[in-house]
Amino acid sequence: MEQAALVKQITLDEYLAKISKHKTVLVDFSAVWCAPCKKMIPFIDSLVQTIGSQFVLVKVDGGDQTDICKALKVEGFPTFIVYKQGKEVWRKEGIIEAKEFLDQF
């Protein structure tokens, strides 16, 4: 039996370094095997194309990055977190309706 390759875990400090204090940040915690995550991909791509200048997108593979998920209490996928001025202002798990997303920007 082959041993799975270990993925380098990002630290909380490395994660927080990606959270701008000057722009709105949308963090997308998802996993490649997650069906709801796959459903959200076209919407997130569309969001980036239409209003991407209003926010920074940070994608985290929660299937691999288990340490940061534990640290941030991300328990299901997809989980979306919005930060404004470096502070978490909104968090939602699961498939999100477009209006609810757009209300954050």
Biopython code that builds the backbone (N, CA, C, O; Angstrom):
import numpy as np
from Bio.PDB.StructureBuilder import StructureBuilder

atoms = [
    (1, "MET", "N", (0.846, -1.182, 0.000)),
    (1, "MET", "CA", (0.000, 0.000, 0.000)),
    (1, "MET", "C", (0.890, 1.244, 0.000)),
    (1, "MET", "O", (1.792, 1.370, 0.829)),
    (2, "GLU", "N", (0.633, 2.158, -0.931)),
    (2, "GLU", "CA", (1.422, 3.384, -0.997)),
    (2, "GLU", "C", (0.895, 4.391, 0.004)),
    (2, "GLU", "O", (-0.304, 4.480, 0.265)),
    (3, "GLN", "N", (1.821, 5.137, 0.550)),
    (3, "GLN", "CA", (1.433, 6.178, 1.498)),
    (3, "GLN", "C", (1.124, 7.460, 0.715)),
    (3, "GLN", "O", (1.876, 7.849, -0.178)),
    (4, "ALA", "N", (0.024, 8.098, 1.057)),
    (4, "ALA", "CA", (-0.366, 9.334, 0.370)),
    (4, "ALA", "C", (0.662, 10.428, 0.649)),
    (4, "ALA", "O", (1.200, 10.524, 1.752)),
    (5, "ALA", "N", (0.922, 11.234, -0.345)),
    (5, "ALA", "CA", (1.848, 12.352, -0.177)),
    (5, "ALA", "C", (1.243, 13.366, 0.794)),
    (5, "ALA", "O", (0.064, 13.709, 0.705)),
    (6, "LEU", "N", (2.061, 13.827, 1.703)),
    (6, "LEU", "CA", (1.591, 14.814, 2.672)),
    (6, "LEU", "C", (1.626, 16.201, 2.049)),
    (6, "LEU", "O", (2.606, 16.575, 1.405)),
    (7, "VAL", "N", (0.572, 16.948, 2.239)),
    (7, "VAL", "CA", (0.484, 18.304, 1.709)),
    (7, "VAL", "C", (0.963, 19.258, 2.794)),
    (7, "VAL", "O", (0.568, 19.138, 3.954)),
    (8, "LYS", "N", (1.816, 20.207, 2.414)),
    (8, "LYS", "CA", (2.270, 21.200, 3.378)),
    (8, "LYS", "C", (1.080, 22.045, 3.808)),
    (8, "LYS", "O", (0.392, 22.650, 2.984)),
    (9, "GLN", "N", (0.861, 22.071, 5.081)),
    (9, "GLN", "CA", (-0.255, 22.831, 5.629)),
    (9, "GLN", "C", (0.116, 24.307, 5.733)),
    (9, "GLN", "O", (1.227, 24.650, 6.139)),
    (10, "ILE", "N", (-0.824, 25.179, 5.362)),
    (10, "ILE", "CA", (-0.565, 26.606, 5.552)),
    (10, "ILE", "C", (-0.851, 26.937, 7.015)),
    (10, "ILE", "O", (-1.758, 26.373, 7.628)),
    (11, "THR", "N", (-0.081, 27.838, 7.547)),
    (11, "THR", "CA", (-0.255, 28.237, 8.942)),
    (11, "THR", "C", (-1.301, 29.349, 9.018)),
    (11, "THR", "O", (-1.669, 29.946, 8.006)),
    (12, "LEU", "N", (-1.763, 29.609, 10.218)),
    (12, "LEU", "CA", (-2.714, 30.702, 10.420)),
    (12, "LEU", "C", (-2.083, 32.034, 10.006)),
    (12, "LEU", "O", (-2.753, 32.878, 9.410)),
    (13, "ASP", "N", (-0.809, 32.223, 10.317)),
    (13, "ASP", "CA", (-0.124, 33.460, 9.922)),
    (13, "ASP", "C", (-0.058, 33.606, 8.405)),
    (13, "ASP", "O", (-0.260, 34.700, 7.878)),
    (14, "GLU", "N", (0.225, 32.506, 7.697)),
    (14, "GLU", "CA", (0.269, 32.551, 6.232)),
    (14, "GLU", "C", (-1.116, 32.867, 5.667)),
    (14, "GLU", "O", (-1.240, 33.624, 4.705)),
    (15, "TYR", "N", (-2.142, 32.291, 6.261)),
    (15, "TYR", "CA", (-3.514, 32.560, 5.839)),
    (15, "TYR", "C", (-3.849, 34.036, 6.058)),
    (15, "TYR", "O", (-4.339, 34.710, 5.153)),
    (16, "LEU", "N", (-3.580, 34.527, 7.262)),
    (16, "LEU", "CA", (-3.921, 35.918, 7.584)),
    (16, "LEU", "C", (-3.153, 36.911, 6.723)),
    (16, "LEU", "O", (-3.632, 38.019, 6.484)),
    (17, "ALA", "N", (-1.971, 36.531, 6.254)),
    (17, "ALA", "CA", (-1.186, 37.408, 5.377)),
    (17, "ALA", "C", (-1.892, 37.614, 4.039)),
    (17, "ALA", "O", (-1.634, 38.604, 3.355)),
    (18, "LYS", "N", (-2.777, 36.696, 3.657)),
    (18, "LYS", "CA", (-3.521, 36.819, 2.397)),
    (18, "LYS", "C", (-4.761, 37.697, 2.544)),
    (18, "LYS", "O", (-5.396, 38.044, 1.548)),
    (19, "ILE", "N", (-5.109, 38.056, 3.773)),
    (19, "ILE", "CA", (-6.315, 38.840, 4.036)),
    (19, "ILE", "C", (-5.942, 40.315, 4.064)),
    (19, "ILE", "O", (-5.367, 40.805, 5.036)),
    (20, "SER", "N", (-6.273, 41.009, 2.994)),
    (20, "SER", "CA", (-5.953, 42.432, 2.869)),
    (20, "SER", "C", (-6.752, 43.258, 3.867)),
    (20, "SER", "O", (-7.924, 42.987, 4.129)),
    (21, "LYS", "N", (-6.091, 44.271, 4.415)),
    (21, "LYS", "CA", (-6.785, 45.204, 5.305)),
    (21, "LYS", "C", (-7.398, 46.359, 4.507)),
    (21, "LYS", "O", (-8.112, 47.198, 5.055)),
    (22, "HIS", "N", (-7.103, 46.384, 3.195)),
    (22, "HIS", "CA", (-7.528, 47.510, 2.366)),
    (22, "HIS", "C", (-8.586, 47.148, 1.331)),
    (22, "HIS", "O", (-9.185, 48.041, 0.732)),
    (23, "LYS", "N", (-8.826, 45.870, 1.110)),
    (23, "LYS", "CA", (-9.827, 45.426, 0.144)),
    (23, "LYS", "C", (-10.715, 44.379, 0.785)),
    (23, "LYS", "O", (-10.323, 43.720, 1.748)),
    (24, "THR", "N", (-11.912, 44.231, 0.243)),
    (24, "THR", "CA", (-12.784, 43.144, 0.662)),
    (24, "THR", "C", (-12.178, 41.839, 0.147)),
    (24, "THR", "O", (-11.715, 41.768, -0.992)),
    (25, "VAL", "N", (-12.185, 40.819, 0.987)),
    (25, "VAL", "CA", (-11.614, 39.518, 0.630)),
    (25, "VAL", "C", (-12.693, 38.458, 0.767)),
    (25, "VAL", "O", (-13.372, 38.377, 1.791)),
    (26, "LEU", "N", (-12.847, 37.645, -0.272)),
    (26, "LEU", "CA", (-13.743, 36.493, -0.245)),
    (26, "LEU", "C", (-12.878, 35.249, -0.208)),
    (26, "LEU", "O", (-12.089, 35.009, -1.122)),
    (27, "VAL", "N", (-13.023, 34.450, 0.854)),
    (27, "VAL", "CA", (-12.285, 33.196, 0.957)),
    (27, "VAL", "C", (-13.259, 32.065, 0.654)),
    (27, "VAL", "O", (-14.348, 31.983, 1.223)),
    (28, "ASP", "N", (-12.840, 31.206, -0.248)),
    (28, "ASP", "CA", (-13.635, 30.054, -0.685)),
    (28, "ASP", "C", (-12.931, 28.786, -0.204)),
    (28, "ASP", "O", (-11.915, 28.375, -0.763)),
    (29, "PHE", "N", (-13.493, 28.172, 0.849)),
    (29, "PHE", "CA", (-12.999, 26.878, 1.321)),
    (29, "PHE", "C", (-13.804, 25.811, 0.605)),
    (29, "PHE", "O", (-15.016, 25.708, 0.797)),
    (30, "SER", "N", (-13.139, 25.020, -0.216)),
    (30, "SER", "CA", (-13.836, 23.973, -0.954)),
    (30, "SER", "C", (-12.932, 22.756, -1.044)),
    (30, "SER", "O", (-11.804, 22.766, -0.552)),
    (31, "ALA", "N", (-13.438, 21.709, -1.676)),
    (31, "ALA", "CA", (-12.659, 20.486, -1.867)),
    (31, "ALA", "C", (-12.988, 19.927, -3.246)),
    (31, "ALA", "O", (-14.119, 20.055, -3.713)),
    (32, "VAL", "N", (-12.015, 19.314, -3.893)),
    (32, "VAL", "CA", (-12.209, 18.823, -5.256)),
    (32, "VAL", "C", (-13.269, 17.718, -5.330)),
    (32, "VAL", "O", (-13.889, 17.538, -6.378)),
    (33, "TRP", "N", (-13.483, 16.993, -4.260)),
    (33, "TRP", "CA", (-14.446, 15.896, -4.242)),
    (33, "TRP", "C", (-15.849, 16.335, -3.826)),
    (33, "TRP", "O", (-16.763, 15.511, -3.778)),
    (34, "CYS", "N", (-16.030, 17.605, -3.529)),
    (34, "CYS", "CA", (-17.281, 18.130, -2.964)),
    (34, "CYS", "C", (-18.255, 18.558, -4.072)),
    (34, "CYS", "O", (-17.977, 19.494, -4.822)),
    (35, "ALA", "N", (-19.397, 17.866, -4.167)),
    (35, "ALA", "CA", (-20.388, 18.176, -5.211)),
    (35, "ALA", "C", (-20.943, 19.600, -5.089)),
    (35, "ALA", "O", (-21.011, 20.291, -6.106)),
    (36, "PRO", "N", (-21.346, 20.081, -3.896)),
    (36, "PRO", "CA", (-21.824, 21.466, -3.803)),
    (36, "PRO", "C", (-20.738, 22.483, -4.193)),
    (36, "PRO", "O", (-21.037, 23.535, -4.759)),
    (37, "CYS", "N", (-19.484, 22.157, -3.884)),
    (37, "CYS", "CA", (-18.379, 23.053, -4.270)),
    (37, "CYS", "C", (-18.305, 23.174, -5.793)),
    (37, "CYS", "O", (-18.124, 24.263, -6.337)),
    (38, "LYS", "N", (-18.449, 22.040, -6.461)),
    (38, "LYS", "CA", (-18.411, 22.034, -7.927)),
    (38, "LYS", "C", (-19.561, 22.863, -8.498)),
    (38, "LYS", "O", (-19.396, 23.532, -9.517)),
    (39, "LYS", "N", (-20.721, 22.821, -7.849)),
    (39, "LYS", "CA", (-21.864, 23.621, -8.309)),
    (39, "LYS", "C", (-21.600, 25.113, -8.183)),
    (39, "LYS", "O", (-22.127, 25.904, -8.965)),
    (40, "MET", "N", (-20.790, 25.506, -7.206)),
    (40, "MET", "CA", (-20.528, 26.925, -6.968)),
    (40, "MET", "C", (-19.440, 27.487, -7.882)),
    (40, "MET", "O", (-19.346, 28.706, -8.030)),
    (41, "ILE", "N", (-18.619, 26.644, -8.495)),
    (41, "ILE", "CA", (-17.497, 27.121, -9.319)),
    (41, "ILE", "C", (-17.940, 28.088, -10.418)),
    (41, "ILE", "O", (-17.350, 29.162, -10.535)),
    (42, "PRO", "N", (-18.965, 27.757, -11.240)),
    (42, "PRO", "CA", (-19.351, 28.714, -12.295)),
    (42, "PRO", "C", (-19.815, 30.056, -11.721)),
    (42, "PRO", "O", (-19.552, 31.105, -12.309)),
    (43, "PHE", "N", (-20.495, 30.027, -10.593)),
    (43, "PHE", "CA", (-20.951, 31.282, -9.996)),
    (43, "PHE", "C", (-19.771, 32.113, -9.503)),
    (43, "PHE", "O", (-19.719, 33.319, -9.747)),
    (44, "ILE", "N", (-18.830, 31.484, -8.815)),
    (44, "ILE", "CA", (-17.659, 32.213, -8.316)),
    (44, "ILE", "C", (-16.862, 32.773, -9.490)),
    (44, "ILE", "O", (-16.411, 33.917, -9.440)),
    (45, "ASP", "N", (-16.685, 31.982, -10.541)),
    (45, "ASP", "CA", (-15.988, 32.464, -11.740)),
    (45, "ASP", "C", (-16.696, 33.677, -12.340)),
    (45, "ASP", "O", (-16.049, 34.643, -12.745)),
    (46, "SER", "N", (-18.014, 33.624, -12.393)),
    (46, "SER", "CA", (-18.808, 34.738, -12.917)),
    (46, "SER", "C", (-18.671, 35.974, -12.027)),
    (46, "SER", "O", (-18.564, 37.095, -12.524)),
    (47, "LEU", "N", (-18.674, 35.765, -10.732)),
    (47, "LEU", "CA", (-18.518, 36.857, -9.776)),
    (47, "LEU", "C", (-17.182, 37.563, -9.998)),
    (47, "LEU", "O", (-17.115, 38.792, -9.994)),
    (48, "VAL", "N", (-16.129, 36.787, -10.191)),
    (48, "VAL", "CA", (-14.804, 37.355, -10.427)),
    (48, "VAL", "C", (-14.805, 38.154, -11.731)),
    (48, "VAL", "O", (-14.217, 39.234, -11.795)),
    (49, "GLN", "N", (-15.456, 37.635, -12.759)),
    (49, "GLN", "CA", (-15.473, 38.332, -14.053)),
    (49, "GLN", "C", (-16.282, 39.624, -13.999)),
    (49, "GLN", "O", (-15.909, 40.610, -14.635)),
    (50, "THR", "N", (-17.382, 39.634, -13.250)),
    (50, "THR", "CA", (-18.257, 40.805, -13.264)),
    (50, "THR", "C", (-17.896, 41.869, -12.228)),
    (50, "THR", "O", (-17.938, 43.060, -12.534)),
    (51, "ILE", "N", (-17.544, 41.461, -11.011)),
    (51, "ILE", "CA", (-17.230, 42.459, -9.980)),
    (51, "ILE", "C", (-15.902, 42.173, -9.292)),
    (51, "ILE", "O", (-15.679, 42.606, -8.162)),
    (52, "GLY", "N", (-15.023, 41.448, -9.970)),
    (52, "GLY", "CA", (-13.741, 41.065, -9.387)),
    (52, "GLY", "C", (-12.870, 42.213, -8.935)),
    (52, "GLY", "O", (-11.986, 42.026, -8.098)),
    (53, "SER", "N", (-13.102, 43.403, -9.472)),
    (53, "SER", "CA", (-12.306, 44.556, -9.045)),
    (53, "SER", "C", (-12.697, 45.027, -7.641)),
    (53, "SER", "O", (-11.975, 45.812, -7.026)),
    (54, "GLN", "N", (-13.831, 44.550, -7.137)),
    (54, "GLN", "CA", (-14.314, 44.984, -5.825)),
    (54, "GLN", "C", (-13.820, 44.106, -4.677)),
    (54, "GLN", "O", (-14.032, 44.438, -3.510)),
    (55, "PHE", "N", (-13.163, 42.989, -4.997)),
    (55, "PHE", "CA", (-12.716, 42.095, -3.932)),
    (55, "PHE", "C", (-11.532, 41.251, -4.391)),
    (55, "PHE", "O", (-11.212, 41.185, -5.578)),
    (56, "VAL", "N", (-10.904, 40.619, -3.432)),
    (56, "VAL", "CA", (-9.817, 39.672, -3.682)),
    (56, "VAL", "C", (-10.368, 38.291, -3.359)),
    (56, "VAL", "O", (-10.989, 38.100, -2.314)),
    (57, "LEU", "N", (-10.144, 37.324, -4.251)),
    (57, "LEU", "CA", (-10.586, 35.954, -4.021)),
    (57, "LEU", "C", (-9.406, 35.122, -3.543)),
    (57, "LEU", "O", (-8.343, 35.113, -4.165)),
    (58, "VAL", "N", (-9.606, 34.422, -2.424)),
    (58, "VAL", "CA", (-8.610, 33.492, -1.898)),
    (58, "VAL", "C", (-9.283, 32.128, -1.854)),
    (58, "VAL", "O", (-10.314, 31.951, -1.204)),
    (59, "LYS", "N", (-8.688, 31.167, -2.555)),
    (59, "LYS", "CA", (-9.245, 29.806, -2.570)),
    (59, "LYS", "C", (-8.386, 28.913, -1.677)),
    (59, "LYS", "O", (-7.157, 28.940, -1.746)),
    (60, "VAL", "N", (-9.050, 28.130, -0.844)),
    (60, "VAL", "CA", (-8.359, 27.197, 0.040)),
    (60, "VAL", "C", (-8.945, 25.809, -0.211)),
    (60, "VAL", "O", (-10.157, 25.612, -0.127)),
    (61, "ASP", "N", (-8.082, 24.861, -0.516)),
    (61, "ASP", "CA", (-8.526, 23.481, -0.697)),
    (61, "ASP", "C", (-8.661, 22.857, 0.686)),
    (61, "ASP", "O", (-7.690, 22.371, 1.266)),
    (62, "GLY", "N", (-9.870, 22.882, 1.194)),
    (62, "GLY", "CA", (-10.139, 22.379, 2.531)),
    (62, "GLY", "C", (-9.909, 20.882, 2.670)),
    (62, "GLY", "O", (-9.687, 20.383, 3.774)),
    (63, "GLY", "N", (-9.962, 20.166, 1.550)),
    (63, "GLY", "CA", (-9.681, 18.742, 1.588)),
    (63, "GLY", "C", (-8.226, 18.464, 1.918)),
    (63, "GLY", "O", (-7.905, 17.451, 2.539)),
    (64, "ASP", "N", (-7.342, 19.372, 1.499)),
    (64, "ASP", "CA", (-5.912, 19.238, 1.781)),
    (64, "ASP", "C", (-5.479, 20.046, 3.000)),
    (64, "ASP", "O", (-4.660, 19.590, 3.797)),
    (65, "GLN", "N", (-6.029, 21.240, 3.139)),
    (65, "GLN", "CA", (-5.602, 22.166, 4.187)),
    (65, "GLN", "C", (-6.436, 21.997, 5.463)),
    (65, "GLN", "O", (-7.160, 22.901, 5.881)),
    (66, "THR", "N", (-6.314, 20.835, 6.053)),
    (66, "THR", "CA", (-7.158, 20.501, 7.210)),
    (66, "THR", "C", (-6.793, 21.301, 8.462)),
    (66, "THR", "O", (-7.664, 21.579, 9.287)),
    (67, "ASP", "N", (-5.526, 21.673, 8.615)),
    (67, "ASP", "CA", (-5.119, 22.417, 9.812)),
    (67, "ASP", "C", (-5.781, 23.794, 9.861)),
    (67, "ASP", "O", (-6.307, 24.199, 10.898)),
    (68, "ILE", "N", (-5.752, 24.513, 8.733)),
    (68, "ILE", "CA", (-6.347, 25.851, 8.730)),
    (68, "ILE", "C", (-7.862, 25.759, 8.874)),
    (68, "ILE", "O", (-8.484, 26.639, 9.470)),
    (69, "CYS", "N", (-8.455, 24.706, 8.337)),
    (69, "CYS", "CA", (-9.901, 24.515, 8.519)),
    (69, "CYS", "C", (-10.233, 24.339, 10.001)),
    (69, "CYS", "O", (-11.200, 24.916, 10.498)),
    (70, "LYS", "N", (-9.443, 23.555, 10.688)),
    (70, "LYS", "CA", (-9.667, 23.368, 12.131)),
    (70, "LYS", "C", (-9.479, 24.679, 12.880)),
    (70, "LYS", "O", (-10.280, 25.027, 13.748)),
    (71, "ALA", "N", (-8.416, 25.407, 12.538)),
    (71, "ALA", "CA", (-8.114, 26.663, 13.226)),
    (71, "ALA", "C", (-9.237, 27.681, 13.057)),
    (71, "ALA", "O", (-9.525, 28.452, 13.973)),
    (72, "LEU", "N", (-9.874, 27.682, 11.877)),
    (72, "LEU", "CA", (-10.932, 28.653, 11.592)),
    (72, "LEU", "C", (-12.337, 28.082, 11.797)),
    (72, "LEU", "O", (-13.336, 28.746, 11.519)),
    (73, "LYS", "N", (-12.398, 26.840, 12.288)),
    (73, "LYS", "CA", (-13.677, 26.169, 12.544)),
    (73, "LYS", "C", (-14.534, 26.047, 11.279)),
    (73, "LYS", "O", (-15.750, 26.237, 11.309)),
    (74, "VAL", "N", (-13.866, 25.727, 10.174)),
    (74, "VAL", "CA", (-14.558, 25.432, 8.914)),
    (74, "VAL", "C", (-14.865, 23.944, 8.952)),
    (74, "VAL", "O", (-13.955, 23.116, 8.898)),
    (75, "GLU", "N", (-16.147, 23.602, 9.046)),
    (75, "GLU", "CA", (-16.534, 22.210, 9.253)),
    (75, "GLU", "C", (-17.179, 21.560, 8.040)),
    (75, "GLU", "O", (-17.282, 20.335, 7.992)),
    (76, "GLY", "N", (-17.614, 22.335, 7.066)),
    (76, "GLY", "CA", (-18.245, 21.798, 5.867)),
    (76, "GLY", "C", (-17.826, 22.594, 4.656)),
    (76, "GLY", "O", (-17.312, 23.708, 4.761)),
    (77, "PHE", "N", (-18.059, 21.994, 3.496)),
    (77, "PHE", "CA", (-17.676, 22.647, 2.244)),
    (77, "PHE", "C", (-18.874, 22.757, 1.327)),
    (77, "PHE", "O", (-19.735, 21.878, 1.340)),
    (78, "PRO", "N", (-18.953, 23.799, 0.541)),
    (78, "PRO", "CA", (-18.070, 24.951, 0.598)),
    (78, "PRO", "C", (-18.420, 25.839, 1.790)),
    (78, "PRO", "O", (-19.565, 25.872, 2.241)),
    (79, "THR", "N", (-17.437, 26.542, 2.281)),
    (79, "THR", "CA", (-17.641, 27.598, 3.273)),
    (79, "THR", "C", (-17.026, 28.855, 2.691)),
    (79, "THR", "O", (-15.892, 28.847, 2.212)),
    (80, "PHE", "N", (-17.786, 29.928, 2.740)),
    (80, "PHE", "CA", (-17.332, 31.216, 2.231)),
    (80, "PHE", "C", (-17.225, 32.183, 3.403)),
    (80, "PHE", "O", (-18.118, 32.257, 4.246)),
    (81, "ILE", "N", (-16.115, 32.925, 3.443)),
    (81, "ILE", "CA", (-15.903, 33.933, 4.480)),
    (81, "ILE", "C", (-15.561, 35.239, 3.785)),
    (81, "ILE", "O", (-14.731, 35.272, 2.876)),
    (82, "VAL", "N", (-16.209, 36.318, 4.218)),
    (82, "VAL", "CA", (-15.902, 37.650, 3.689)),
    (82, "VAL", "C", (-15.227, 38.452, 4.801)),
    (82, "VAL", "O", (-15.693, 38.497, 5.940)),
    (83, "TYR", "N", (-14.121, 39.077, 4.430)),
    (83, "TYR", "CA", (-13.377, 39.957, 5.335)),
    (83, "TYR", "C", (-13.439, 41.371, 4.782)),
    (83, "TYR", "O", (-13.299, 41.588, 3.579)),
    (84, "LYS", "N", (-13.649, 42.323, 5.671)),
    (84, "LYS", "CA", (-13.556, 43.736, 5.308)),
    (84, "LYS", "C", (-12.634, 44.390, 6.313)),
    (84, "LYS", "O", (-12.788, 44.207, 7.520)),
    (85, "GLN", "N", (-11.674, 45.154, 5.816)),
    (85, "GLN", "CA", (-10.653, 45.794, 6.642)),
    (85, "GLN", "C", (-9.967, 44.769, 7.544)),
    (85, "GLN", "O", (-9.631, 45.063, 8.691)),
    (86, "GLY", "N", (-9.767, 43.570, 7.014)),
    (86, "GLY", "CA", (-9.049, 42.526, 7.735)),
    (86, "GLY", "C", (-9.858, 41.780, 8.781)),
    (86, "GLY", "O", (-9.322, 40.918, 9.478)),
    (87, "LYS", "N", (-11.147, 42.099, 8.903)),
    (87, "LYS", "CA", (-11.983, 41.449, 9.911)),
    (87, "LYS", "C", (-13.092, 40.631, 9.247)),
    (87, "LYS", "O", (-13.694, 41.062, 8.263)),
    (88, "GLU", "N", (-13.352, 39.447, 9.800)),
    (88, "GLU", "CA", (-14.435, 38.607, 9.273)),
    (88, "GLU", "C", (-15.767, 39.291, 9.541)),
    (88, "GLU", "O", (-16.077, 39.658, 10.674)),
    (89, "VAL", "N", (-16.566, 39.461, 8.459)),
    (89, "VAL", "CA", (-17.868, 40.118, 8.599)),
    (89, "VAL", "C", (-19.029, 39.226, 8.184)),
    (89, "VAL", "O", (-20.187, 39.538, 8.458)),
    (90, "TRP", "N", (-18.715, 38.110, 7.519)),
    (90, "TRP", "CA", (-19.780, 37.228, 7.023)),
    (90, "TRP", "C", (-19.202, 35.854, 6.773)),
    (90, "TRP", "O", (-18.070, 35.714, 6.310)),
    (91, "ARG", "N", (-20.003, 34.826, 7.088)),
    (91, "ARG", "CA", (-19.589, 33.442, 6.851)),
    (91, "ARG", "C", (-20.829, 32.632, 6.539)),
    (91, "ARG", "O", (-21.865, 32.781, 7.186)),
    (92, "LYS", "N", (-20.710, 31.771, 5.537)),
    (92, "LYS", "CA", (-21.840, 30.922, 5.150)),
    (92, "LYS", "C", (-21.316, 29.610, 4.606)),
    (92, "LYS", "O", (-20.316, 29.578, 3.890)),
    (93, "GLU", "N", (-21.991, 28.537, 4.946)),
    (93, "GLU", "CA", (-21.626, 27.204, 4.470)),
    (93, "GLU", "C", (-22.699, 26.714, 3.516)),
    (93, "GLU", "O", (-23.890, 26.938, 3.732)),
    (94, "GLY", "N", (-22.260, 26.036, 2.445)),
    (94, "GLY", "CA", (-23.201, 25.442, 1.504)),
    (94, "GLY", "C", (-23.368, 26.263, 0.244)),
    (94, "GLY", "O", (-22.597, 27.182, -0.031)),
    (95, "ILE", "N", (-24.400, 25.910, -0.521)),
    (95, "ILE", "CA", (-24.697, 26.617, -1.768)),
    (95, "ILE", "C", (-25.378, 27.939, -1.411)),
    (95, "ILE", "O", (-26.353, 27.965, -0.660)),
    (96, "ILE", "N", (-24.859, 29.018, -1.952)),
    (96, "ILE", "CA", (-25.326, 30.360, -1.617)),
    (96, "ILE", "C", (-26.048, 30.960, -2.818)),
    (96, "ILE", "O", (-25.606, 30.809, -3.957)),
    (97, "GLU", "N", (-27.146, 31.634, -2.559)),
    (97, "GLU", "CA", (-27.879, 32.338, -3.614)),
    (97, "GLU", "C", (-27.108, 33.593, -4.033)),
    (97, "GLU", "O", (-26.426, 34.208, -3.212)),
    (98, "ALA", "N", (-27.215, 33.964, -5.286)),
    (98, "ALA", "CA", (-26.479, 35.093, -5.843)),
    (98, "ALA", "C", (-26.718, 36.379, -5.060)),
    (98, "ALA", "O", (-25.765, 37.095, -4.754)),
    (99, "LYS", "N", (-27.963, 36.686, -4.731)),
    (99, "LYS", "CA", (-28.264, 37.932, -4.033)),
    (99, "LYS", "C", (-27.560, 38.006, -2.691)),
    (99, "LYS", "O", (-27.048, 39.060, -2.313)),
    (100, "GLU", "N", (-27.532, 36.893, -1.967)),
    (100, "GLU", "CA", (-26.886, 36.891, -0.661)),
    (100, "GLU", "C", (-25.392, 37.183, -0.800)),
    (100, "GLU", "O", (-24.815, 37.893, 0.023)),
    (101, "PHE", "N", (-24.770, 36.635, -1.842)),
    (101, "PHE", "CA", (-23.365, 36.927, -2.106)),
    (101, "PHE", "C", (-23.177, 38.390, -2.443)),
    (101, "PHE", "O", (-22.332, 39.071, -1.861)),
    (102, "LEU", "N", (-23.971, 38.867, -3.384)),
    (102, "LEU", "CA", (-23.805, 40.243, -3.873)),
    (102, "LEU", "C", (-24.025, 41.271, -2.782)),
    (102, "LEU", "O", (-23.442, 42.355, -2.829)),
    (103, "ASP", "N", (-24.849, 40.953, -1.809)),
    (103, "ASP", "CA", (-25.091, 41.870, -0.689)),
    (103, "ASP", "C", (-23.825, 42.110, 0.142)),
    (103, "ASP", "O", (-23.758, 43.080, 0.898)),
    (104, "GLN", "N", (-22.831, 41.244, 0.008)),
    (104, "GLN", "CA", (-21.594, 41.373, 0.796)),
    (104, "GLN", "C", (-20.597, 42.342, 0.176)),
    (104, "GLN", "O", (-19.617, 42.727, 0.815)),
    (105, "PHE", "N", (-20.851, 42.741, -1.089)),
    (105, "PHE", "CA", (-19.887, 43.595, -1.790)),
    (105, "PHE", "C", (-20.451, 44.923, -2.078)),
    (105, "PHE", "O", (-19.775, 45.768, -2.665)),
]
sb = StructureBuilder()
sb.init_structure("model")
sb.init_model(0)
sb.init_chain("A")
sb.init_seg("    ")
for serial, (resi, resn, name, xyz) in enumerate(atoms, 1):
    if name == "N":
        sb.init_residue(resn, " ", resi, " ")
    sb.init_atom(name, np.array(xyz, "f"), 0.0, 1.0, " ", f" {name:<3s}", serial, name[0])
structure = sb.get_structure()
